[in-house]
Amino acid sequence: MLAWTGASTRALARRSGAACAALALLAAGGCAVAGADGDSVARKDELVIGMSPDKPGLGMRTGSTYSGFDVDVAREIAKRLGVPAGKVAFRPVTSATREKMLRAHDVDMVIASYSVTPERKTQVTFAGPYYVAHQDILVRRSDTSIKNVRDLKGKRLCDVPGSVSFPRVTRERGVAAVSVKADTYGECLTKLQSGALDAVSTDDLILAGMAAQSAKDGGAPLRIVNAPISDEPYGVGLARDDVDGCEAVNKAITTMYQDGTAAKLLKQWFGPVGLQVTTTVPQFEGCD
């Protein structure tokens, strides 16, 4: 459902919004954000969207401004849900805080290279995916010793809390890589450039953005190994059981692919680094 269902619902929404504005303390506690009153994102006049603040090419915050593929996807989805640009706000999230912030209604939705997994589906509702990435490996261009995931044995590999990428290498693939902790993937990039670790293994869109950022900054030349080890469906995280919101977001994503918007954004953000992207509508996960 993409619009309000009637005049009475509009009137009720306006009265609820006025009450929130009048009660500043209650508003600060969550009146203006997702699901605090059990409402669906399909019926919101304003949206607070959780966004990565430090993933080049996907979600980067400079001052109070966000930019990247995920940011543009978020704006497009909001527009297609009928939310004006001036009523969309971004709030930083990390791999470790995404579920917590959705459950606490600190954000209405999360669009932050948020891979859909069975475990996460028990905590939040996922719309989409809006793109299916693939986990790959990023290394310094001068390092020719890493050609596939097995070559990560004994190598220093970035390990970001809350991300499934490091466990996928070590637990699922049984590769004994050495954990090098980092709070964010931005920190992973810094460590890779400085030689503090040997590789970063995560989604290829994230790696492509990191490689582009390194080139832009004049840092060490990096390369993607091009040895994918998994599919990473990027979902839109919503409050648990927001089926109406999920269906509305899925419709928005579908129209983005049908009218060429998704292809344009993918080319804009990842074409310059030569990443081969998919421009057909992904198979949705379902909203149940």
C-alpha positions as MATLAB code, in Angstrom:
seq = 'MLAWTGASTRALARRSGAACAALALLAAGGCAVAGADGDSVARKDELVIGMSPDKPGLGMRTGSTYSGFDVDVAREIAKRLGVPAGKVAFRPVTSATREKMLRAHDVDMVIASYSVTPERKTQVTFAGPYYVAHQDILVRRSDTSIKNVRDLKGKRLCDVPGSVSFPRVTRERGVAAVSVKADTYGECLTKLQSGALDAVSTDDLILAGMAAQSAKDGGAPLRIVNAPISDEPYGVGLARDDVDGCEAVNKAITTMYQDGTAAKLLKQWFGPVGLQVTTTVPQFEGCD';
ca = [
       0.000    0.000    0.000;
       1.564    3.283   -1.153;
      -0.879    5.926    0.116;
      -3.205    6.746    2.986;
      -6.466    4.840    2.892;
      -8.875    7.705    3.431;
      -9.648   11.142    4.777;
     -10.297    9.860    8.290;
      -6.870    8.209    8.393;
      -5.270   11.459    7.215;
      -7.021   13.392    9.927;
      -5.938   10.916   12.576;
      -2.331   11.087   11.326;
      -2.401   14.887   11.498;
      -3.742   14.814   15.054;
      -1.078   12.266   16.055;
       1.633   14.415   14.494;
       0.364   17.493   16.328;
       0.387   15.613   19.616;
       3.986   14.582   19.046;
       5.017   18.140   18.285;
       3.273   19.415   21.409;
       4.885   16.836   23.674;
       8.561   17.338   23.023;
       9.715   14.779   25.525;
       7.506   12.093   24.041;
       8.676   12.978   20.564;
      12.277   12.634   21.625;
      11.395    9.211   22.955;
      10.184    7.988   19.585;
       6.890    9.614   18.556;
       8.280   10.748   15.234;
      10.067    7.585   14.255;
       9.289    4.154   13.038;
       6.689    1.993   14.545;
       6.449    3.824   17.865;
       2.678    3.792   17.389;
       2.658    0.507   15.480;
       2.339    2.348   12.165;
       3.657    0.965    8.881;
       6.225    2.784    6.753;
       3.579    2.574    4.017;
       1.603    5.194    5.941;
       4.358    7.514    7.141;
       4.563   11.216    6.248;
       8.182   11.300    7.436;
      10.931    8.694    7.419;
      14.080    8.196    9.467;
      16.365    5.830    7.562;
      19.325    3.998    9.059;
      22.385    4.471    6.862;
      26.055    3.445    6.939;
      28.171    6.571    7.480;
      31.526    5.194    6.320;
      31.111    2.850    3.334;
      32.514    4.563    0.226;
      30.187    4.294   -2.749;
      27.325    3.040   -0.585;
      26.799    5.302    2.413;
      29.279    8.018    3.370;
      28.654   10.917    5.732;
      30.508   14.171    5.226;
      29.402   16.636    7.859;
      25.625   16.301    7.844;
      25.447   15.127    4.205;
      25.151   11.504    3.091;
      26.084   10.175   -0.346;
      26.324    6.806   -2.072;
      24.295    4.126   -3.843;
      22.356    3.126   -0.714;
      21.582    6.788   -0.045;
      20.156    7.286   -3.530;
      18.170    4.048   -3.283;
      16.750    5.232    0.047;
      15.709    8.568   -1.443;
      14.071    6.857   -4.405;
      12.131    4.451   -2.205;
      10.964    7.294    0.036;
       9.836    9.309   -2.984;
       7.902    6.363   -4.366;
       6.260    5.888   -0.975;
       5.049    9.475   -1.241;
       7.404   10.982    1.338;
       8.844   14.381    0.294;
      12.632   14.743    0.226;
      12.486   17.313    3.009;
      10.782   14.778    5.278;
      13.536   12.144    4.938;
      16.291   12.038    7.564;
      19.289    9.708    7.829;
      20.659    8.271   11.044;
      23.970    6.387   11.233;
      23.904    2.645   11.891;
      26.588   -0.036   12.040;
      26.547   -3.782   11.446;
      26.203   -4.245   15.209;
      23.358   -1.754   15.776;
      20.948   -2.263   12.858;
      18.566   -4.732   14.523;
      18.667   -2.887   17.848;
      17.720    0.431   16.246;
      14.833   -1.099   14.310;
      13.493   -2.841   17.418;
      13.814    0.356   19.459;
      12.066    2.352   16.703;
      15.063    4.665   16.435;
      14.750    4.309   12.646;
      11.848    3.502   10.327;
      13.930    1.403    7.977;
      17.546    0.418    7.385;
      19.156    0.619    3.937;
      22.798   -0.083    4.642;
      24.183   -3.023    2.615;
      22.035   -5.101    4.982;
      22.329   -8.717    3.829;
      19.228  -10.846    4.341;
      20.003  -13.927    6.467;
      17.722  -16.475    8.170;
      18.860  -15.308   11.604;
      18.182  -11.654   10.856;
      14.743  -12.513    9.455;
      13.740  -13.671   12.934;
      14.348  -10.145   14.240;
      13.245   -7.788   11.451;
      11.131   -7.825    8.304;
      13.031   -7.496    5.031;
      11.719   -5.933    1.851;
      13.617   -6.539   -1.354;
      16.389   -7.265   -1.930;
      17.124   -4.126   -3.922;
      20.397   -5.692   -5.114;
      22.187   -9.033   -4.859;
      25.888   -8.519   -4.235;
      28.540  -11.225   -3.884;
      31.151  -11.614   -1.175;
      34.636  -11.245   -2.629;
      38.121  -10.245   -1.473;
      39.988   -6.925   -1.644;
      43.791   -6.835   -1.436;
      46.625   -4.470   -2.256;
      47.343   -4.663   -5.980;
      50.960   -5.564   -5.271;
      49.880   -8.686   -3.353;
      49.621  -11.595   -5.798;
      49.497  -14.313   -3.146;
      45.694  -14.206   -2.682;
      43.729  -15.618   -5.613;
      40.749  -17.171   -3.832;
      39.261  -17.689   -0.373;
      41.573  -20.632    0.445;
      44.562  -18.309    0.113;
      43.326  -16.376    3.151;
      44.672  -19.110    5.436;
      47.081  -17.466    7.870;
      46.366  -14.017    6.385;
      45.280  -11.019    8.447;
      41.627  -10.511    7.565;
      39.411   -7.632    8.687;
      36.734   -8.635   11.207;
      33.839   -6.191   11.786;
      31.467   -7.002   14.695;
      27.928   -7.747   13.542;
      28.977   -8.531    9.965;
      28.572  -12.063    8.601;
      31.549  -11.707    6.242;
      34.404  -12.850    8.498;
      32.463  -15.858    9.883;
      31.575  -16.859    6.330;
      35.264  -17.242    5.540;
      36.350  -18.870    8.797;
      33.316  -20.904    9.878;
      31.451  -21.705    6.673;
      34.540  -22.164    4.504;
      36.805  -23.415    7.274;
      39.655  -21.072    6.353;
      41.921  -20.223    9.304;
      42.343  -16.510    8.664;
      43.729  -14.258   11.400;
      41.170  -11.831   12.847;
      42.051   -8.142   12.779;
      39.261   -6.258   14.528;
      37.808   -3.047   13.105;
      34.689   -1.181   14.168;
      33.720   -0.262   10.597;
      34.637   -1.039    7.005;
      36.065    2.461    6.738;
      38.567    1.374    9.373;
      39.208   -1.820    7.373;
      40.183    0.324    4.397;
      42.607    2.370    6.474;
      44.210   -0.781    7.883;
      44.519   -2.365    4.441;
      46.152    0.748    3.003;
      48.617    0.947    5.900;
      49.581   -2.729    5.744;
      47.999   -3.561    9.108;
      46.037   -6.351    7.444;
      46.275   -8.404    4.255;
      42.713   -8.508    2.985;
      39.114   -7.431    3.393;
      36.414   -9.918    2.464;
      32.878   -8.633    2.196;
      30.298   -7.668   -0.432;
      31.692   -6.683   -3.816;
      29.796   -3.372   -3.841;
      31.479   -2.407   -0.575;
      34.862   -3.508   -1.918;
      34.349   -1.573   -5.150;
      33.544    1.559   -3.184;
      36.631    1.076   -1.022;
      38.873    0.617   -4.073;
      37.444    3.749   -5.676;
      37.923    5.750   -2.465;
      41.532    4.593   -2.156;
      42.244    5.681   -5.732;
      40.554    9.023   -5.109;
      42.621    9.605   -1.979;
      45.876    8.651   -3.681;
      46.245    5.616   -1.423;
      47.739    2.224   -2.160;
      46.291    0.721   -5.366;
      43.813   -2.037   -4.518;
      42.242   -4.843   -6.502;
      39.208   -7.095   -6.168;
      40.256  -10.742   -6.457;
      37.071  -11.618   -8.409;
      36.527  -14.932   -6.641;
      32.972  -14.630   -5.249;
      32.049  -16.997   -2.431;
      28.392  -16.150   -1.746;
      25.301  -14.232   -2.750;
      24.507  -11.228   -0.556;
      20.908  -10.035   -1.034;
      20.687   -6.438    0.190;
      17.355   -6.006    1.920;
      15.488   -3.035    3.312;
      15.170   -3.675    7.048;
      11.779   -2.841    8.562;
      10.153   -3.274   11.944;
       9.128   -6.864   12.601;
       5.800   -7.835   10.937;
       5.436   -4.633    8.897;
       3.956   -6.557    5.975;
       2.210   -3.515    4.463;
       5.489   -1.595    4.491;
       7.351   -4.523    2.977;
       4.901   -4.828    0.101;
       4.990   -1.076   -0.527;
       8.802   -1.018   -0.585;
       8.882   -4.024   -2.931;
       6.629   -2.157   -5.337;
       8.936    0.871   -5.153;
      12.006   -1.288   -5.871;
      10.265   -2.952   -8.825;
       9.440    0.386  -10.446;
      13.043    1.558   -9.899;
      14.262   -1.322  -12.058;
      11.457   -1.039  -14.592;
      12.056    2.651  -15.327;
      15.867    2.339  -15.465;
      16.603    4.227  -12.248;
      18.384    1.277  -10.612;
      20.605    0.685  -13.643;
      21.514    4.370  -13.777;
      22.498    4.447  -10.104;
      24.536    1.242  -10.354;
      26.432    2.590  -13.344;
      26.984    5.944  -11.633;
      28.488    4.486   -8.465;
      30.223    1.315   -9.632;
      30.815    1.679  -13.360;
      34.060    3.661  -12.920;
      35.753    0.744  -11.089;
      34.679   -1.800  -13.687;
      32.414   -3.873  -11.456;
      29.975   -5.981  -13.463;
      26.529   -5.263  -12.033;
      23.107   -6.847  -12.517;
      20.329   -4.557  -13.739;
      17.305   -6.887  -13.598;
      14.814   -6.950  -10.726;
      16.106   -9.232   -7.958;
      13.956  -12.111   -6.738;
      12.210  -10.861   -3.619;
      12.411  -12.727   -0.332;
       8.718  -12.429    0.507;
       7.113  -10.381    3.260;
       5.900  -13.109    5.619;
];
